Amino acid sequence: MKILAIGDFHGKFPKKFEKIAEDCDIIFSTGDFANIDKIREIIFKHWTAKRWWEIIGLKKAKKIEKESFDSGLKVLKKLNSLGKKVYIIWGNSDFYKPMASSEPKSLNPGYYSNEIKKLKNLILIERKKGKINGTEIIGHGGYLDVTDFIKNPIDKDKKKQKKRLKRYKKSEEELKQLFLKEKPKDFIFLIHYTPYKIFDKVKFKKSPMYGRNVGWEPYNQVIKKYKPKLVICGHMHEYQGIKKLGKTTILATGSAADGKAVIIDIDKKINIKLIN
C-alpha cells in the first residue's frame, strides 16, 4: 500500500501533487486546508488580548472569514478530484462545528463537514477508528490548547487560565476515551498537532510562541502506551522528517503549501520518501 501523506495546505494546492497522487493507492491528510494568514497575523499582533474579530470589527472579519473558508473548500474539492480515497482530519485552522461554535453566528460562513458530504472520495476520520487494507488507522485533529500554554500560562487573567486548563483536561480525557473501548494493535495514528518536544519548537520569529514548544503531551502518553507503528503529524511548517519516540516512528509531513509531503510505502516494512 502506497500512501501520500499531506497537510497544511493553507489554501494552496501545488500542481505537482496531482501527478504524485496518480502513483499512490490512498491519501492521508493532517488538515489545515484553509488559508488563515490574515487572521493569524491579527491574533499574533494582539496575542490573548481580545478575540481577533473584536479587534477589526465583525463586518471586516466576516469578509476575511469567508475568503478563508473558500480557500480551504477549494483544496478539499481538489483532493476529491484526484480519484483516490482521501482520509482526512481537521487542522486548527479549519471550519468544523466545535471550532466555529466559539465565534459569533454571523461570522460563520459554514462547516466543511457539511461540504464533504458531497465529496465522495473524502472520508472524515476525525476522532474515529478505521481499517484500510487490514491496517487500523486512528484520526485525531482539530484545535488543541498546547501543553506549554498550561505549563507556562499565556493568560494573565486567572479565570481564563482556569477555562483553558479545563478545556485541556477535557481534550485529554476525550483522547483517552478513544483508546479505551478496544486496544488497537499495529496501527497508524494520524494527528494534526505534534507530540510534545517532537518537531514542535517554533522557529517563526513573528510568533508570540517563538522559541517555545507547541506540541501536545497527551499524544506522547498515548504513543508510549499503545505503540503505534507510525504516527503522521503536521501543523509545524518548520519541520519535515522522521524521529522516534520509543520504537514508534514519528513522521512530520511538512507543509503542502511549500510543496512538501511524504510518500509511505507499507509492505512488510515501512519505507518513507520525503517530497520537498
Summary of the structure (lengths in Angstrom):
residues: 276
radius of gyration: 18.1
end to end distance: 21.5
largest distance: 55.4
contacts: 909
relative contact order: 0.16
helix: 36%
strand: 22%
